[in-house]
Amino acid sequence: MTATSVLRFGEDTKLPPRRDIKSTPLSQLNISWNYYVDLMDISVGDRRLGFPPGKFDLKSNGSGRCVIDSGAMVLQEDAYDPILHEFDEHFASFGV
């Protein structure tokens, strides 16, 4: 079975009156063409990693936040090790 979906932004977005639809606002900085979301934490499977509050906040030098790209997600470098560890743990439970 093959399925497709459409990604829409801003005024083009018309959501049906359903309560099970979740959304998050995208923001853009004047210094960048990137779109960002306010990332609070990351979960792998059913386990939340528990990054401290403010970990992914925008820093005064322009770093931080979570960049959204149609082909990539960019995070701060020091967040990758705990995420990769959790992926290893999660998939090891499936024998992968």
PDB file of N, CA, C and O in Angstrom:
ATOM      1  N   MET A   1       0.838  -1.177   0.000  1.00  0.00           N
ATOM      2  CA  MET A   1       0.000   0.000   0.000  1.00  0.00           C
ATOM      3  C   MET A   1       0.888   1.247   0.000  1.00  0.00           C
ATOM      4  O   MET A   1       1.876   1.298   0.732  1.00  0.00           O
ATOM      5  N   THR A   2       0.559   2.215  -0.783  1.00  0.00           N
ATOM      6  CA  THR A   2       1.299   3.464  -0.860  1.00  0.00           C
ATOM      7  C   THR A   2       0.389   4.605  -0.434  1.00  0.00           C
ATOM      8  O   THR A   2      -0.773   4.673  -0.834  1.00  0.00           O
ATOM      9  N   ALA A   3       0.931   5.496   0.380  1.00  0.00           N
ATOM     10  CA  ALA A   3       0.152   6.644   0.837  1.00  0.00           C
ATOM     11  C   ALA A   3       0.996   7.902   0.679  1.00  0.00           C
ATOM     12  O   ALA A   3       2.224   7.850   0.754  1.00  0.00           O
ATOM     13  N   THR A   4       0.347   8.998   0.467  1.00  0.00           N
ATOM     14  CA  THR A   4       1.039  10.284   0.384  1.00  0.00           C
ATOM     15  C   THR A   4       0.356  11.278   1.301  1.00  0.00           C
ATOM     16  O   THR A   4      -0.790  11.086   1.708  1.00  0.00           O
ATOM     17  N   SER A   5       1.071  12.334   1.619  1.00  0.00           N
ATOM     18  CA  SER A   5       0.480  13.416   2.407  1.00  0.00           C
ATOM     19  C   SER A   5       1.112  14.718   1.958  1.00  0.00           C
ATOM     20  O   SER A   5       2.118  14.722   1.248  1.00  0.00           O
ATOM     21  N   VAL A   6       0.519  15.813   2.372  1.00  0.00           N
ATOM     22  CA  VAL A   6       0.974  17.129   1.975  1.00  0.00           C
ATOM     23  C   VAL A   6       1.396  17.887   3.220  1.00  0.00           C
ATOM     24  O   VAL A   6       0.706  17.850   4.238  1.00  0.00           O
ATOM     25  N   LEU A   7       2.520  18.571   3.143  1.00  0.00           N
ATOM     26  CA  LEU A   7       2.987  19.421   4.220  1.00  0.00           C
ATOM     27  C   LEU A   7       2.626  20.860   3.859  1.00  0.00           C
ATOM     28  O   LEU A   7       3.030  21.366   2.811  1.00  0.00           O
ATOM     29  N   ARG A   8       1.862  21.513   4.736  1.00  0.00           N
ATOM     30  CA  ARG A   8       1.397  22.867   4.455  1.00  0.00           C
ATOM     31  C   ARG A   8       1.829  23.808   5.576  1.00  0.00           C
ATOM     32  O   ARG A   8       1.982  23.397   6.727  1.00  0.00           O
ATOM     33  N   PHE A   9       2.024  25.092   5.213  1.00  0.00           N
ATOM     34  CA  PHE A   9       2.457  26.096   6.166  1.00  0.00           C
ATOM     35  C   PHE A   9       1.562  27.327   6.104  1.00  0.00           C
ATOM     36  O   PHE A   9       0.984  27.638   5.062  1.00  0.00           O
ATOM     37  N   GLY A  10       1.457  28.015   7.224  1.00  0.00           N
ATOM     38  CA  GLY A  10       0.830  29.334   7.290  1.00  0.00           C
ATOM     39  C   GLY A  10      -0.607  29.393   6.830  1.00  0.00           C
ATOM     40  O   GLY A  10      -1.419  28.535   7.175  1.00  0.00           O
ATOM     41  N   GLU A  11      -0.920  30.419   6.044  1.00  0.00           N
ATOM     42  CA  GLU A  11      -2.282  30.685   5.583  1.00  0.00           C
ATOM     43  C   GLU A  11      -2.858  29.537   4.766  1.00  0.00           C
ATOM     44  O   GLU A  11      -4.076  29.378   4.696  1.00  0.00           O
ATOM     45  N   ASP A  12      -2.000  28.741   4.151  1.00  0.00           N
ATOM     46  CA  ASP A  12      -2.437  27.620   3.323  1.00  0.00           C
ATOM     47  C   ASP A  12      -2.981  26.459   4.159  1.00  0.00           C
ATOM     48  O   ASP A  12      -3.577  25.529   3.617  1.00  0.00           O
ATOM     49  N   THR A  13      -2.779  26.512   5.454  1.00  0.00           N
ATOM     50  CA  THR A  13      -3.175  25.419   6.342  1.00  0.00           C
ATOM     51  C   THR A  13      -4.630  25.564   6.760  1.00  0.00           C
ATOM     52  O   THR A  13      -5.015  26.560   7.373  1.00  0.00           O
ATOM     53  N   LYS A  14      -5.420  24.579   6.430  1.00  0.00           N
ATOM     54  CA  LYS A  14      -6.822  24.533   6.860  1.00  0.00           C
ATOM     55  C   LYS A  14      -7.030  23.196   7.556  1.00  0.00           C
ATOM     56  O   LYS A  14      -7.109  22.157   6.901  1.00  0.00           O
ATOM     57  N   LEU A  15      -7.119  23.219   8.875  1.00  0.00           N
ATOM     58  CA  LEU A  15      -7.273  21.994   9.641  1.00  0.00           C
ATOM     59  C   LEU A  15      -8.743  21.648   9.813  1.00  0.00           C
ATOM     60  O   LEU A  15      -9.560  22.527  10.086  1.00  0.00           O
ATOM     61  N   PRO A  16      -9.085  20.372   9.654  1.00  0.00           N
ATOM     62  CA  PRO A  16     -10.466  19.965   9.909  1.00  0.00           C
ATOM     63  C   PRO A  16     -10.755  20.063  11.406  1.00  0.00           C
ATOM     64  O   PRO A  16      -9.828  20.036  12.216  1.00  0.00           O
ATOM     65  N   PRO A  17     -12.025  20.175  11.780  1.00  0.00           N
ATOM     66  CA  PRO A  17     -12.382  20.322  13.201  1.00  0.00           C
ATOM     67  C   PRO A  17     -12.269  18.998  13.961  1.00  0.00           C
ATOM     68  O   PRO A  17     -13.276  18.442  14.400  1.00  0.00           O
ATOM     69  N   ARG A  18     -11.047  18.500  14.114  1.00  0.00           N
ATOM     70  CA  ARG A  18     -10.799  17.266  14.858  1.00  0.00           C
ATOM     71  C   ARG A  18      -9.955  17.594  16.078  1.00  0.00           C
ATOM     72  O   ARG A  18      -9.095  18.472  16.026  1.00  0.00           O
ATOM     73  N   ARG A  19     -10.196  16.902  17.156  1.00  0.00           N
ATOM     74  CA  ARG A  19      -9.445  17.169  18.390  1.00  0.00           C
ATOM     75  C   ARG A  19      -8.150  16.368  18.480  1.00  0.00           C
ATOM     76  O   ARG A  19      -7.329  16.649  19.353  1.00  0.00           O
ATOM     77  N   ASP A  20      -7.939  15.383  17.612  1.00  0.00           N
ATOM     78  CA  ASP A  20      -6.748  14.544  17.714  1.00  0.00           C
ATOM     79  C   ASP A  20      -5.580  15.039  16.860  1.00  0.00           C
ATOM     80  O   ASP A  20      -4.555  14.363  16.765  1.00  0.00           O
ATOM     81  N   ILE A  21      -5.721  16.202  16.243  1.00  0.00           N
ATOM     82  CA  ILE A  21      -4.647  16.769  15.435  1.00  0.00           C
ATOM     83  C   ILE A  21      -3.785  17.662  16.316  1.00  0.00           C
ATOM     84  O   ILE A  21      -4.292  18.530  17.027  1.00  0.00           O
ATOM     85  N   LYS A  22      -2.474  17.436  16.259  1.00  0.00           N
ATOM     86  CA  LYS A  22      -1.541  18.245  17.031  1.00  0.00           C
ATOM     87  C   LYS A  22      -0.698  19.068  16.068  1.00  0.00           C
ATOM     88  O   LYS A  22      -0.391  18.616  14.965  1.00  0.00           O
ATOM     89  N   SER A  23      -0.329  20.257  16.477  1.00  0.00           N
ATOM     90  CA  SER A  23       0.529  21.097  15.652  1.00  0.00           C
ATOM     91  C   SER A  23       1.510  21.834  16.550  1.00  0.00           C
ATOM     92  O   SER A  23       1.323  21.916  17.764  1.00  0.00           O
ATOM     93  N   THR A  24       2.539  22.359  15.947  1.00  0.00           N
ATOM     94  CA  THR A  24       3.505  23.180  16.674  1.00  0.00           C
ATOM     95  C   THR A  24       3.895  24.354  15.786  1.00  0.00           C
ATOM     96  O   THR A  24       4.055  24.192  14.576  1.00  0.00           O
ATOM     97  N   PRO A  25       4.048  25.524  16.372  1.00  0.00           N
ATOM     98  CA  PRO A  25       4.399  26.680  15.546  1.00  0.00           C
ATOM     99  C   PRO A  25       5.848  26.620  15.067  1.00  0.00           C
ATOM    100  O   PRO A  25       6.732  26.159  15.789  1.00  0.00           O
ATOM    101  N   LEU A  26       6.077  27.088  13.850  1.00  0.00           N
ATOM    102  CA  LEU A  26       7.423  27.247  13.310  1.00  0.00           C
ATOM    103  C   LEU A  26       7.798  28.710  13.464  1.00  0.00           C
ATOM    104  O   LEU A  26       6.946  29.591  13.347  1.00  0.00           O
ATOM    105  N   SER A  27       9.064  28.966  13.724  1.00  0.00           N
ATOM    106  CA  SER A  27       9.518  30.348  13.785  1.00  0.00           C
ATOM    107  C   SER A  27      10.728  30.512  12.887  1.00  0.00           C
ATOM    108  O   SER A  27      11.369  29.534  12.503  1.00  0.00           O
ATOM    109  N   GLN A  28      11.031  31.741  12.561  1.00  0.00           N
ATOM    110  CA  GLN A  28      12.155  32.036  11.692  1.00  0.00           C
ATOM    111  C   GLN A  28      12.919  33.209  12.300  1.00  0.00           C
ATOM    112  O   GLN A  28      12.318  34.133  12.847  1.00  0.00           O
ATOM    113  N   LEU A  29      14.238  33.167  12.203  1.00  0.00           N
ATOM    114  CA  LEU A  29      15.073  34.247  12.714  1.00  0.00           C
ATOM    115  C   LEU A  29      15.482  35.165  11.572  1.00  0.00           C
ATOM    116  O   LEU A  29      15.620  34.720  10.433  1.00  0.00           O
ATOM    117  N   ASN A  30      15.673  36.414  11.867  1.00  0.00           N
ATOM    118  CA  ASN A  30      16.082  37.370  10.835  1.00  0.00           C
ATOM    119  C   ASN A  30      17.462  37.065  10.264  1.00  0.00           C
ATOM    120  O   ASN A  30      17.786  37.509   9.163  1.00  0.00           O
ATOM    121  N   ILE A  31      18.281  36.309  11.005  1.00  0.00           N
ATOM    122  CA  ILE A  31      19.652  36.027  10.574  1.00  0.00           C
ATOM    123  C   ILE A  31      19.764  34.741   9.767  1.00  0.00           C
ATOM    124  O   ILE A  31      20.870  34.344   9.400  1.00  0.00           O
ATOM    125  N   SER A  32      18.643  34.079   9.480  1.00  0.00           N
ATOM    126  CA  SER A  32      18.715  32.763   8.854  1.00  0.00           C
ATOM    127  C   SER A  32      17.492  32.511   7.978  1.00  0.00           C
ATOM    128  O   SER A  32      16.434  33.109   8.172  1.00  0.00           O
ATOM    129  N   TRP A  33      17.661  31.616   7.013  1.00  0.00           N
ATOM    130  CA  TRP A  33      16.546  31.165   6.179  1.00  0.00           C
ATOM    131  C   TRP A  33      15.888  29.930   6.774  1.00  0.00           C
ATOM    132  O   TRP A  33      14.881  29.453   6.249  1.00  0.00           O
ATOM    133  N   ASN A  34      16.438  29.410   7.853  1.00  0.00           N
ATOM    134  CA  ASN A  34      15.932  28.182   8.458  1.00  0.00           C
ATOM    135  C   ASN A  34      14.613  28.417   9.192  1.00  0.00           C
ATOM    136  O   ASN A  34      14.292  29.538   9.587  1.00  0.00           O
ATOM    137  N   TYR A  35      13.865  27.342   9.360  1.00  0.00           N
ATOM    138  CA  TYR A  35      12.680  27.334  10.214  1.00  0.00           C
ATOM    139  C   TYR A  35      13.020  26.547  11.470  1.00  0.00           C
ATOM    140  O   TYR A  35      13.757  25.562  11.412  1.00  0.00           O
ATOM    141  N   TYR A  36      12.484  26.981  12.603  1.00  0.00           N
ATOM    142  CA  TYR A  36      12.799  26.378  13.889  1.00  0.00           C
ATOM    143  C   TYR A  36      11.520  25.982  14.617  1.00  0.00           C
ATOM    144  O   TYR A  36      10.455  26.556  14.388  1.00  0.00           O
ATOM    145  N   VAL A  37      11.644  24.987  15.503  1.00  0.00           N
ATOM    146  CA  VAL A  37      10.587  24.680  16.457  1.00  0.00           C
ATOM    147  C   VAL A  37      11.192  24.769  17.850  1.00  0.00           C
ATOM    148  O   VAL A  37      12.394  24.571  18.027  1.00  0.00           O
ATOM    149  N   ASP A  38      10.364  25.063  18.825  1.00  0.00           N
ATOM    150  CA  ASP A  38      10.820  25.077  20.216  1.00  0.00           C
ATOM    151  C   ASP A  38      10.804  23.645  20.720  1.00  0.00           C
ATOM    152  O   ASP A  38       9.748  23.095  21.031  1.00  0.00           O
ATOM    153  N   LEU A  39      11.970  23.054  20.797  1.00  0.00           N
ATOM    154  CA  LEU A  39      12.115  21.659  21.205  1.00  0.00           C
ATOM    155  C   LEU A  39      12.283  21.604  22.714  1.00  0.00           C
ATOM    156  O   LEU A  39      13.142  22.287  23.272  1.00  0.00           O
ATOM    157  N   MET A  40      11.466  20.793  23.375  1.00  0.00           N
ATOM    158  CA  MET A  40      11.530  20.680  24.828  1.00  0.00           C
ATOM    159  C   MET A  40      12.317  19.455  25.269  1.00  0.00           C
ATOM    160  O   MET A  40      13.077  19.524  26.236  1.00  0.00           O
ATOM    161  N   ASP A  41      12.146  18.333  24.572  1.00  0.00           N
ATOM    162  CA  ASP A  41      12.834  17.094  24.926  1.00  0.00           C
ATOM    163  C   ASP A  41      12.725  16.157  23.734  1.00  0.00           C
ATOM    164  O   ASP A  41      12.079  16.484  22.738  1.00  0.00           O
ATOM    165  N   ILE A  42      13.348  15.007  23.834  1.00  0.00           N
ATOM    166  CA  ILE A  42      13.329  14.010  22.768  1.00  0.00           C
ATOM    167  C   ILE A  42      12.989  12.664  23.382  1.00  0.00           C
ATOM    168  O   ILE A  42      13.490  12.311  24.450  1.00  0.00           O
ATOM    169  N   SER A  43      12.127  11.911  22.694  1.00  0.00           N
ATOM    170  CA  SER A  43      11.792  10.557  23.118  1.00  0.00           C
ATOM    171  C   SER A  43      12.210   9.580  22.033  1.00  0.00           C
ATOM    172  O   SER A  43      12.139   9.881  20.842  1.00  0.00           O
ATOM    173  N   VAL A  44      12.647   8.409  22.466  1.00  0.00           N
ATOM    174  CA  VAL A  44      12.948   7.309  21.554  1.00  0.00           C
ATOM    175  C   VAL A  44      12.074   6.149  22.003  1.00  0.00           C
ATOM    176  O   VAL A  44      12.194   5.673  23.132  1.00  0.00           O
ATOM    177  N   GLY A  45      11.189   5.693  21.112  1.00  0.00           N
ATOM    178  CA  GLY A  45      10.214   4.693  21.534  1.00  0.00           C
ATOM    179  C   GLY A  45       9.326   5.325  22.582  1.00  0.00           C
ATOM    180  O   GLY A  45       8.757   6.392  22.356  1.00  0.00           O
ATOM    181  N   ASP A  46       9.201   4.671  23.735  1.00  0.00           N
ATOM    182  CA  ASP A  46       8.364   5.233  24.795  1.00  0.00           C
ATOM    183  C   ASP A  46       9.197   5.828  25.929  1.00  0.00           C
ATOM    184  O   ASP A  46       8.678   6.083  27.015  1.00  0.00           O
ATOM    185  N   ARG A  47      10.489   6.051  25.676  1.00  0.00           N
ATOM    186  CA  ARG A  47      11.369   6.581  26.722  1.00  0.00           C
ATOM    187  C   ARG A  47      11.820   8.006  26.413  1.00  0.00           C
ATOM    188  O   ARG A  47      12.411   8.276  25.367  1.00  0.00           O
ATOM    189  N   ARG A  48      11.530   8.902  27.339  1.00  0.00           N
ATOM    190  CA  ARG A  48      11.954  10.295  27.206  1.00  0.00           C
ATOM    191  C   ARG A  48      13.386  10.408  27.727  1.00  0.00           C
ATOM    192  O   ARG A  48      13.719   9.840  28.767  1.00  0.00           O
ATOM    193  N   LEU A  49      14.240  11.152  26.993  1.00  0.00           N
ATOM    194  CA  LEU A  49      15.645  11.265  27.369  1.00  0.00           C
ATOM    195  C   LEU A  49      15.880  12.206  28.540  1.00  0.00           C
ATOM    196  O   LEU A  49      16.864  12.038  29.261  1.00  0.00           O
ATOM    197  N   GLY A  50      15.030  13.173  28.753  1.00  0.00           N
ATOM    198  CA  GLY A  50      15.135  14.028  29.935  1.00  0.00           C
ATOM    199  C   GLY A  50      16.195  15.114  29.844  1.00  0.00           C
ATOM    200  O   GLY A  50      16.888  15.381  30.826  1.00  0.00           O
ATOM    201  N   PHE A  51      16.336  15.749  28.674  1.00  0.00           N
ATOM    202  CA  PHE A  51      17.244  16.884  28.576  1.00  0.00           C
ATOM    203  C   PHE A  51      16.751  17.980  29.510  1.00  0.00           C
ATOM    204  O   PHE A  51      15.542  18.135  29.685  1.00  0.00           O
ATOM    205  N   PRO A  52      17.661  18.748  30.116  1.00  0.00           N
ATOM    206  CA  PRO A  52      17.225  19.780  31.062  1.00  0.00           C
ATOM    207  C   PRO A  52      16.449  20.893  30.370  1.00  0.00           C
ATOM    208  O   PRO A  52      16.676  21.165  29.191  1.00  0.00           O
ATOM    209  N   PRO A  53      15.530  21.546  31.098  1.00  0.00           N
ATOM    210  CA  PRO A  53      14.785  22.672  30.519  1.00  0.00           C
ATOM    211  C   PRO A  53      15.758  23.727  29.983  1.00  0.00           C
ATOM    212  O   PRO A  53      16.755  24.052  30.628  1.00  0.00           O
ATOM    213  N   GLY A  54      15.456  24.248  28.809  1.00  0.00           N
ATOM    214  CA  GLY A  54      16.291  25.271  28.207  1.00  0.00           C
ATOM    215  C   GLY A  54      17.432  24.740  27.357  1.00  0.00           C
ATOM    216  O   GLY A  54      18.122  25.524  26.705  1.00  0.00           O
ATOM    217  N   LYS A  55      17.648  23.427  27.346  1.00  0.00           N
ATOM    218  CA  LYS A  55      18.753  22.827  26.593  1.00  0.00           C
ATOM    219  C   LYS A  55      18.754  23.274  25.138  1.00  0.00           C
ATOM    220  O   LYS A  55      19.814  23.571  24.588  1.00  0.00           O
ATOM    221  N   PHE A  56      17.592  23.326  24.509  1.00  0.00           N
ATOM    222  CA  PHE A  56      17.506  23.644  23.090  1.00  0.00           C
ATOM    223  C   PHE A  56      17.031  25.071  22.818  1.00  0.00           C
ATOM    224  O   PHE A  56      16.632  25.385  21.697  1.00  0.00           O
ATOM    225  N   ASP A  57      17.070  25.937  23.836  1.00  0.00           N
ATOM    226  CA  ASP A  57      16.675  27.332  23.639  1.00  0.00           C
ATOM    227  C   ASP A  57      17.655  28.047  22.713  1.00  0.00           C
ATOM    228  O   ASP A  57      18.814  27.653  22.588  1.00  0.00           O
ATOM    229  N   LEU A  58      17.172  29.092  22.074  1.00  0.00           N
ATOM    230  CA  LEU A  58      18.019  29.929  21.228  1.00  0.00           C
ATOM    231  C   LEU A  58      19.037  30.661  22.098  1.00  0.00           C
ATOM    232  O   LEU A  58      18.671  31.294  23.088  1.00  0.00           O
ATOM    233  N   LYS A  59      20.304  30.574  21.729  1.00  0.00           N
ATOM    234  CA  LYS A  59      21.383  31.241  22.456  1.00  0.00           C
ATOM    235  C   LYS A  59      21.649  32.608  21.813  1.00  0.00           C
ATOM    236  O   LYS A  59      21.264  32.850  20.669  1.00  0.00           O
ATOM    237  N   SER A  60      22.305  33.488  22.557  1.00  0.00           N
ATOM    238  CA  SER A  60      22.576  34.839  22.060  1.00  0.00           C
ATOM    239  C   SER A  60      23.467  34.853  20.826  1.00  0.00           C
ATOM    240  O   SER A  60      23.438  35.813  20.056  1.00  0.00           O
ATOM    241  N   ASN A  61      24.267  33.789  20.624  1.00  0.00           N
ATOM    242  CA  ASN A  61      25.132  33.723  19.433  1.00  0.00           C
ATOM    243  C   ASN A  61      24.417  33.107  18.230  1.00  0.00           C
ATOM    244  O   ASN A  61      25.033  32.895  17.186  1.00  0.00           O
ATOM    245  N   GLY A  62      23.114  32.817  18.371  1.00  0.00           N
ATOM    246  CA  GLY A  62      22.338  32.254  17.264  1.00  0.00           C
ATOM    247  C   GLY A  62      22.303  30.745  17.244  1.00  0.00           C
ATOM    248  O   GLY A  62      21.601  30.166  16.415  1.00  0.00           O
ATOM    249  N   SER A  63      23.038  30.080  18.131  1.00  0.00           N
ATOM    250  CA  SER A  63      23.012  28.617  18.162  1.00  0.00           C
ATOM    251  C   SER A  63      21.827  28.138  18.993  1.00  0.00           C
ATOM    252  O   SER A  63      21.116  28.937  19.601  1.00  0.00           O
ATOM    253  N   GLY A  64      21.631  26.853  19.009  1.00  0.00           N
ATOM    254  CA  GLY A  64      20.529  26.265  19.754  1.00  0.00           C
ATOM    255  C   GLY A  64      19.307  26.067  18.879  1.00  0.00           C
ATOM    256  O   GLY A  64      19.396  26.131  17.652  1.00  0.00           O
ATOM    257  N   ARG A  65      18.179  25.828  19.503  1.00  0.00           N
ATOM    258  CA  ARG A  65      16.916  25.553  18.831  1.00  0.00           C
ATOM    259  C   ARG A  65      16.996  24.275  18.021  1.00  0.00           C
ATOM    260  O   ARG A  65      18.008  23.575  18.049  1.00  0.00           O
ATOM    261  N   CYS A  66      15.956  23.981  17.317  1.00  0.00           N
ATOM    262  CA  CYS A  66      15.894  22.797  16.464  1.00  0.00           C
ATOM    263  C   CYS A  66      15.512  23.263  15.071  1.00  0.00           C
ATOM    264  O   CYS A  66      14.429  23.812  14.865  1.00  0.00           O
ATOM    265  N   VAL A  67      16.406  23.041  14.114  1.00  0.00           N
ATOM    266  CA  VAL A  67      16.173  23.446  12.733  1.00  0.00           C
ATOM    267  C   VAL A  67      15.334  22.375  12.047  1.00  0.00           C
ATOM    268  O   VAL A  67      15.639  21.186  12.143  1.00  0.00           O
ATOM    269  N   ILE A  68      14.280  22.796  11.357  1.00  0.00           N
ATOM    270  CA  ILE A  68      13.450  21.880  10.591  1.00  0.00           C
ATOM    271  C   ILE A  68      13.795  22.037   9.119  1.00  0.00           C
ATOM    272  O   ILE A  68      13.800  23.145   8.583  1.00  0.00           O
ATOM    273  N   ASP A  69      14.081  20.926   8.480  1.00  0.00           N
ATOM    274  CA  ASP A  69      14.430  20.887   7.064  1.00  0.00           C
ATOM    275  C   ASP A  69      13.695  19.697   6.480  1.00  0.00           C
ATOM    276  O   ASP A  69      13.519  18.687   7.161  1.00  0.00           O
ATOM    277  N   SER A  70      13.270  19.793   5.253  1.00  0.00           N
ATOM    278  CA  SER A  70      12.514  18.685   4.662  1.00  0.00           C
ATOM    279  C   SER A  70      13.366  17.421   4.532  1.00  0.00           C
ATOM    280  O   SER A  70      12.821  16.336   4.330  1.00  0.00           O
ATOM    281  N   GLY A  71      14.674  17.539   4.643  1.00  0.00           N
ATOM    282  CA  GLY A  71      15.530  16.363   4.507  1.00  0.00           C
ATOM    283  C   GLY A  71      16.448  16.128   5.681  1.00  0.00           C
ATOM    284  O   GLY A  71      17.192  15.147   5.685  1.00  0.00           O
ATOM    285  N   ALA A  72      16.423  16.995   6.682  1.00  0.00           N
ATOM    286  CA  ALA A  72      17.359  16.841   7.795  1.00  0.00           C
ATOM    287  C   ALA A  72      16.822  17.508   9.049  1.00  0.00           C
ATOM    288  O   ALA A  72      15.961  18.386   8.985  1.00  0.00           O
ATOM    289  N   MET A  73      17.347  17.076  10.191  1.00  0.00           N
ATOM    290  CA  MET A  73      17.090  17.737  11.453  1.00  0.00           C
ATOM    291  C   MET A  73      18.447  18.022  12.071  1.00  0.00           C
ATOM    292  O   MET A  73      19.266  17.112  12.203  1.00  0.00           O
ATOM    293  N   VAL A  74      18.699  19.255  12.448  1.00  0.00           N
ATOM    294  CA  VAL A  74      20.000  19.652  12.971  1.00  0.00           C
ATOM    295  C   VAL A  74      19.839  20.016  14.440  1.00  0.00           C
ATOM    296  O   VAL A  74      19.009  20.851  14.800  1.00  0.00           O
ATOM    297  N   LEU A  75      20.646  19.376  15.282  1.00  0.00           N
ATOM    298  CA  LEU A  75      20.641  19.651  16.715  1.00  0.00           C
ATOM    299  C   LEU A  75      22.039  20.056  17.156  1.00  0.00           C
ATOM    300  O   LEU A  75      23.006  19.943  16.403  1.00  0.00           O
ATOM    301  N   GLN A  76      22.122  20.529  18.387  1.00  0.00           N
ATOM    302  CA  GLN A  76      23.421  20.814  18.966  1.00  0.00           C
ATOM    303  C   GLN A  76      24.222  19.514  19.039  1.00  0.00           C
ATOM    304  O   GLN A  76      23.670  18.442  19.289  1.00  0.00           O
ATOM    305  N   GLU A  77      25.528  19.630  18.818  1.00  0.00           N
ATOM    306  CA  GLU A  77      26.385  18.454  18.747  1.00  0.00           C
ATOM    307  C   GLU A  77      26.360  17.616  20.023  1.00  0.00           C
ATOM    308  O   GLU A  77      26.380  16.387  19.948  1.00  0.00           O
ATOM    309  N   ASP A  78      26.316  18.258  21.196  1.00  0.00           N
ATOM    310  CA  ASP A  78      26.373  17.486  22.447  1.00  0.00           C
ATOM    311  C   ASP A  78      25.069  16.768  22.773  1.00  0.00           C
ATOM    312  O   ASP A  78      24.996  16.068  23.782  1.00  0.00           O
ATOM    313  N   ALA A  79      24.042  16.922  21.950  1.00  0.00           N
ATOM    314  CA  ALA A  79      22.787  16.192  22.159  1.00  0.00           C
ATOM    315  C   ALA A  79      22.797  14.849  21.423  1.00  0.00           C
ATOM    316  O   ALA A  79      21.989  13.975  21.737  1.00  0.00           O
ATOM    317  N   TYR A  80      23.686  14.671  20.464  1.00  0.00           N
ATOM    318  CA  TYR A  80      23.669  13.464  19.648  1.00  0.00           C
ATOM    319  C   TYR A  80      24.013  12.191  20.427  1.00  0.00           C
ATOM    320  O   TYR A  80      23.348  11.172  20.239  1.00  0.00           O
ATOM    321  N   ASP A  81      25.026  12.217  21.294  1.00  0.00           N
ATOM    322  CA  ASP A  81      25.432  11.000  21.998  1.00  0.00           C
ATOM    323  C   ASP A  81      24.300  10.385  22.818  1.00  0.00           C
ATOM    324  O   ASP A  81      24.062   9.184  22.690  1.00  0.00           O
ATOM    325  N   PRO A  82      23.581  11.157  23.665  1.00  0.00           N
ATOM    326  CA  PRO A  82      22.484  10.535  24.411  1.00  0.00           C
ATOM    327  C   PRO A  82      21.375  10.008  23.494  1.00  0.00           C
ATOM    328  O   PRO A  82      20.756   8.987  23.796  1.00  0.00           O
ATOM    329  N   ILE A  83      21.126  10.686  22.393  1.00  0.00           N
ATOM    330  CA  ILE A  83      20.090  10.232  21.467  1.00  0.00           C
ATOM    331  C   ILE A  83      20.519   8.937  20.785  1.00  0.00           C
ATOM    332  O   ILE A  83      19.739   7.988  20.705  1.00  0.00           O
ATOM    333  N   LEU A  84      21.753   8.894  20.294  1.00  0.00           N
ATOM    334  CA  LEU A  84      22.253   7.673  19.652  1.00  0.00           C
ATOM    335  C   LEU A  84      22.284   6.506  20.627  1.00  0.00           C
ATOM    336  O   LEU A  84      21.959   5.377  20.261  1.00  0.00           O
ATOM    337  N   HIS A  85      22.675   6.777  21.868  1.00  0.00           N
ATOM    338  CA  HIS A  85      22.669   5.722  22.891  1.00  0.00           C
ATOM    339  C   HIS A  85      21.257   5.158  23.073  1.00  0.00           C
ATOM    340  O   HIS A  85      21.068   3.944  23.147  1.00  0.00           O
ATOM    341  N   GLU A  86      20.280   6.050  23.144  1.00  0.00           N
ATOM    342  CA  GLU A  86      18.900   5.604  23.342  1.00  0.00           C
ATOM    343  C   GLU A  86      18.381   4.830  22.136  1.00  0.00           C
ATOM    344  O   GLU A  86      17.636   3.864  22.301  1.00  0.00           O
ATOM    345  N   PHE A  87      18.760   5.237  20.927  1.00  0.00           N
ATOM    346  CA  PHE A  87      18.397   4.465  19.740  1.00  0.00           C
ATOM    347  C   PHE A  87      18.993   3.060  19.820  1.00  0.00           C
ATOM    348  O   PHE A  87      18.312   2.075  19.535  1.00  0.00           O
ATOM    349  N   ASP A  88      20.273   2.971  20.212  1.00  0.00           N
ATOM    350  CA  ASP A  88      20.912   1.654  20.361  1.00  0.00           C
ATOM    351  C   ASP A  88      20.161   0.787  21.357  1.00  0.00           C
ATOM    352  O   ASP A  88      19.891  -0.383  21.084  1.00  0.00           O
ATOM    353  N   GLU A  89      19.818   1.356  22.523  1.00  0.00           N
ATOM    354  CA  GLU A  89      19.079   0.619  23.551  1.00  0.00           C
ATOM    355  C   GLU A  89      17.706   0.186  23.035  1.00  0.00           C
ATOM    356  O   GLU A  89      17.296  -0.958  23.230  1.00  0.00           O
ATOM    357  N   HIS A  90      17.010   1.094  22.386  1.00  0.00           N
ATOM    358  CA  HIS A  90      15.660   0.809  21.896  1.00  0.00           C
ATOM    359  C   HIS A  90      15.673  -0.324  20.888  1.00  0.00           C
ATOM    360  O   HIS A  90      14.897  -1.272  21.012  1.00  0.00           O
ATOM    361  N   PHE A  91      16.548  -0.240  19.884  1.00  0.00           N
ATOM    362  CA  PHE A  91      16.562  -1.252  18.835  1.00  0.00           C
ATOM    363  C   PHE A  91      17.208  -2.552  19.271  1.00  0.00           C
ATOM    364  O   PHE A  91      16.935  -3.601  18.688  1.00  0.00           O
ATOM    365  N   ALA A  92      18.074  -2.504  20.303  1.00  0.00           N
ATOM    366  CA  ALA A  92      18.639  -3.746  20.841  1.00  0.00           C
ATOM    367  C   ALA A  92      17.535  -4.627  21.436  1.00  0.00           C
ATOM    368  O   ALA A  92      17.633  -5.854  21.425  1.00  0.00           O
ATOM    369  N   SER A  93      16.482  -3.981  21.955  1.00  0.00           N
ATOM    370  CA  SER A  93      15.374  -4.756  22.514  1.00  0.00           C
ATOM    371  C   SER A  93      14.641  -5.564  21.446  1.00  0.00           C
ATOM    372  O   SER A  93      13.909  -6.500  21.770  1.00  0.00           O
ATOM    373  N   PHE A  94      14.833  -5.209  20.178  1.00  0.00           N
ATOM    374  CA  PHE A  94      14.238  -5.947  19.061  1.00  0.00           C
ATOM    375  C   PHE A  94      15.249  -6.891  18.416  1.00  0.00           C
ATOM    376  O   PHE A  94      14.946  -7.544  17.418  1.00  0.00           O
ATOM    377  N   GLY A  95      16.461  -6.962  18.994  1.00  0.00           N
ATOM    378  CA  GLY A  95      17.498  -7.811  18.437  1.00  0.00           C
ATOM    379  C   GLY A  95      18.161  -7.211  17.214  1.00  0.00           C
ATOM    380  O   GLY A  95      18.762  -7.932  16.418  1.00  0.00           O
ATOM    381  N   VAL A  96      18.060  -5.900  17.052  1.00  0.00           N
ATOM    382  CA  VAL A  96      18.648  -5.223  15.899  1.00  0.00           C
ATOM    383  C   VAL A  96      19.962  -4.581  16.286  1.00  0.00           C
ATOM    384  O   VAL A  96      20.616  -3.959  15.449  1.00  0.00           O
TER     385      VAL A  96
END
